[in-house]
């Protein structure tokens, strides 16, 4: 098991370019748009 003790000074998160994906030429299906929503990055930012 891996354990980290201490605190973090910086959290670096690369957010998925959702807007660019859904506004690309040719459009995108609703189901594909749902699959491309980034939930991990914003959750990490909020938790930090």
MMTF fields as JSON, N, C-alpha, C and O atoms, coordinates in Angstrom:
{
  "mmtfVersion": "1.0.0",
  "mmtfProducer": "UNKNOWN",
  "numBonds": 191,
  "numAtoms": 192,
  "numGroups": 48,
  "numChains": 1,
  "numModels": 1,
  "chainsPerModel": [1],
  "groupsPerChain": [48],
  "chainIdList": ["A"],
  "bondAtomList": [4, 2, 8, 6, 12, 10, 16, 14, 20, 18, 24, 22, 28, 26, 32, 30, 36, 34, 40, 38, 44, 42, 48, 46, 52, 50, 56, 54, 60, 58, 64, 62, 68, 66, 72, 70, 76, 74, 80, 78, 84, 82, 88, 86, 92, 90, 96, 94, 100, 98, 104, 102, 108, 106, 112, 110, 116, 114, 120, 118, 124, 122, 128, 126, 132, 130, 136, 134, 140, 138, 144, 142, 148, 146, 152, 150, 156, 154, 160, 158, 164, 162, 168, 166, 172, 170, 176, 174, 180, 178, 184, 182, 188, 186],
  "bondOrderList": [1, 1, 1, 1, 1, 1, 1, 1, 1, 1, 1, 1, 1, 1, 1, 1, 1, 1, 1, 1, 1, 1, 1, 1, 1, 1, 1, 1, 1, 1, 1, 1, 1, 1, 1, 1, 1, 1, 1, 1, 1, 1, 1, 1, 1, 1, 1],
  "groupList": [{"groupName": "UNK", "atomNameList": ["N", "CA", "C", "O"], "elementList": ["N", "C", "C", "O"], "formalChargeList": [0, 0, 0, 0], "bondAtomList": [1, 0, 2, 1, 3, 2], "bondOrderList": [1, 1, 2], "singleLetterCode": "X", "chemCompType": "L-PEPTIDE LINKING"}],
  "groupTypeList": [0, 0, 0, 0, 0, 0, 0, 0, 0, 0, 0, 0, 0, 0, 0, 0, 0, 0, 0, 0, 0, 0, 0, 0, 0, 0, 0, 0, 0, 0, 0, 0, 0, 0, 0, 0, 0, 0, 0, 0, 0, 0, 0, 0, 0, 0, 0, 0],
  "groupIdList": [1, 2, 3, 4, 5, 6, 7, 8, 9, 10, 11, 12, 13, 14, 15, 16, 17, 18, 19, 20, 21, 22, 23, 24, 25, 26, 27, 28, 29, 30, 31, 32, 33, 34, 35, 36, 37, 38, 39, 40, 41, 42, 43, 44, 45, 46, 47, 48],
  "secStructList": [7, 7, 7, 7, 7, 1, 7, 7, 1, 7, 7, 7, 7, 7, 7, 7, 7, 2, 2, 2, 2, 2, 6, 1, 6, 6, 7, 7, 7, 2, 2, 2, 2, 2, 2, 6, 7, 7, 7, 2, 2, 2, 2, 2, 2, 2, 2, 7],
  "xCoordList": [0.845, 0.0, 0.89, 1.937, 0.476, 1.224, 0.588, -0.629, 1.4, 0.876, 1.741, 2.966, 1.096, 1.794, 1.399, 0.216, 2.399, 2.089, 2.637, 3.687, 1.946, 2.347, 1.287, 0.154, 1.672, 0.727, 1.259, 2.449, 0.364, 0.713, 0.787, -0.069, 1.79, 1.901, 1.216, 0.685, 1.231, 0.681, -0.086, 0.364, -1.237, -1.988, -2.047, -2.532, -1.56, -1.552, -2.555, -2.474, -3.506, -4.554, -4.685, -4.797, -4.673, -4.947, -6.404, -6.793, -7.204, -8.618, -8.816, -8.128, -9.765, -10.078, -10.743, -11.601, -10.367, -10.945, -12.364, -12.594, -13.312, -14.684, -15.33, -15.949, -15.194, -15.823, -15.313, -16.1, -14.011, -13.445, -13.974, -14.216, -14.152, -14.632, -16.073, -16.39, -16.944, -18.359, -18.669, -19.731, -17.775, -18.022, -17.175, -17.085, -16.556, -15.729, -16.604, -17.815, -15.99, -16.732, -17.421, -16.852, -18.627, -19.399, -20.265, -21.131, -20.041, -20.858, -20.495, -19.523, -21.286, -21.052, -22.4, -23.292, -22.553, -23.786, -23.872, -22.851, -25.087, -25.303, -24.597, -23.938, -24.73, -24.123, -22.599, -21.969, -22.007, -20.559, -20.144, -19.088, -20.973, -20.692, -20.687, -19.822, -21.65, -21.724, -20.469, -19.934, -20.005, -18.811, -17.55, -16.58, -17.543, -16.356, -16.34, -15.439, -17.305, -17.313, -16.231, -16.172, -15.381, -14.289, -14.818, -15.193, -14.854, -15.309, -14.153, -14.262, -13.054, -11.923, -11.171, -10.853, -10.882, -10.101, -10.779, -10.181, -12.022, -12.706, -12.898, -12.852, -13.111, -13.266, -11.965, -11.986, -10.824, -9.534, -9.274, -8.758, -9.633, -9.438, -10.277, -9.802, -11.523, -12.405, -11.93, -12.009, -11.444, -10.964, -9.702, -9.447, -8.915, -7.665, -7.987, -7.08],
  "yCoordList": [-1.177, 0.0, 1.239, 1.257, 2.258, 3.504, 4.57, 4.753, 5.27, 6.298, 7.553, 7.469, 8.707, 9.99, 10.728, 10.921, 11.134, 11.939, 13.34, 13.512, 14.31, 15.696, 16.448, 15.988, 17.604, 18.429, 18.715, 18.563, 19.126, 19.529, 21.049, 21.731, 21.581, 23.021, 23.477, 24.585, 22.61, 22.973, 21.787, 20.645, 22.054, 21.037, 21.484, 22.578, 20.654, 20.975, 20.065, 18.841, 20.67, 19.907, 20.394, 21.597, 19.475, 19.803, 19.469, 18.301, 20.481, 20.261, 19.855, 20.345, 18.957, 18.494, 19.637, 20.326, 19.85, 20.957, 20.633, 20.452, 20.562, 20.164, 21.097, 20.632, 22.403, 23.362, 23.174, 23.179, 23.008, 22.802, 21.518, 21.469, 20.491, 19.198, 19.299, 18.799, 19.937, 19.975, 21.024, 20.968, 21.976, 22.994, 22.769, 23.651, 21.601, 21.311, 21.238, 21.042, 21.394, 21.364, 20.02, 18.979, 20.047, 18.826, 18.495, 17.624, 19.18, 18.953, 17.662, 16.991, 17.335, 16.133, 15.633, 16.431, 14.333, 13.751, 13.999, 14.106, 14.086, 14.348, 13.308, 13.661, 12.035, 10.961, 11.084, 10.831, 11.475, 11.668, 12.862, 12.844, 13.89, 15.049, 14.681, 15.129, 13.867, 13.415, 12.625, 12.783, 11.782, 10.975, 11.825, 11.386, 13.019, 13.872, 14.895, 15.732, 14.852, 15.776, 15.353, 14.194, 16.296, 16.037, 16.233, 17.346, 15.167, 15.311, 15.241, 15.747, 14.621, 14.456, 15.744, 16.053, 16.503, 17.731, 18.772, 19.237, 19.156, 20.142, 19.668, 20.479, 18.378, 17.857, 18.011, 18.349, 17.759, 17.929, 19.387, 19.69, 20.297, 21.726, 22.166, 22.894, 21.72, 22.116, 21.546, 22.216, 20.323, 19.698, 20.376, 20.392, 20.938, 21.586, 22.894, 23.601],
  "zCoordList": [0.0, 0.0, 0.0, 0.646, -0.716, -0.853, 0.019, -0.007, 0.787, 1.684, 1.6, 1.517, 1.622, 1.626, 2.899, 3.178, 3.658, 4.836, 4.613, 3.994, 5.102, 4.902, 4.118, 3.975, 3.617, 2.868, 1.473, 1.197, 0.614, -0.743, -0.798, -0.234, -1.463, -1.649, -2.926, -2.994, -3.943, -5.247, -5.817, -5.715, -6.413, -7.145, -8.592, -8.884, -9.5, -10.927, -11.618, -11.509, -12.333, -13.002, -14.434, -14.674, -15.381, -16.776, -17.055, -17.028, -17.32, -17.599, -19.053, -19.949, -19.273, -20.613, -21.386, -20.835, -22.642, -23.432, -23.913, -25.108, -22.971, -23.293, -24.309, -25.265, -24.116, -25.023, -26.447, -27.394, -26.604, -27.938, -28.57, -29.776, -27.762, -28.271, -28.768, -29.848, -27.995, -28.374, -29.43, -30.05, -29.65, -30.673, -31.92, -32.774, -32.032, -33.204, -34.453, -34.36, -35.605, -36.864, -37.018, -36.691, -37.509, -37.677, -36.477, -36.557, -35.366, -34.181, -33.472, -33.819, -32.486, -31.69, -31.195, -30.907, -31.096, -30.572, -29.063, -28.384, -28.555, -27.134, -26.264, -25.286, -26.615, -25.834, -25.808, -24.781, -26.949, -26.998, -26.142, -25.51, -26.125, -25.282, -23.81, -23.057, -23.396, -22.005, -21.636, -20.538, -22.547, -22.289, -22.154, -21.536, -22.715, -22.706, -21.579, -21.53, -20.678, -19.546, -18.558, -18.148, -18.182, -17.237, -15.823, -15.452, -15.03, -13.643, -12.653, -11.536, -13.05, -12.132, -11.863, -10.714, -12.922, -12.773, -11.901, -10.931, -12.22, -11.377, -9.934, -9.008, -9.737, -8.377, -7.589, -6.406, -8.259, -7.591, -7.241, -6.165, -8.158, -7.901, -6.71, -5.838, -6.679, -5.584, -4.243, -3.213, -4.268, -3.031, -2.507, -1.303, -3.432, -3.001, -2.322, -1.883]
}
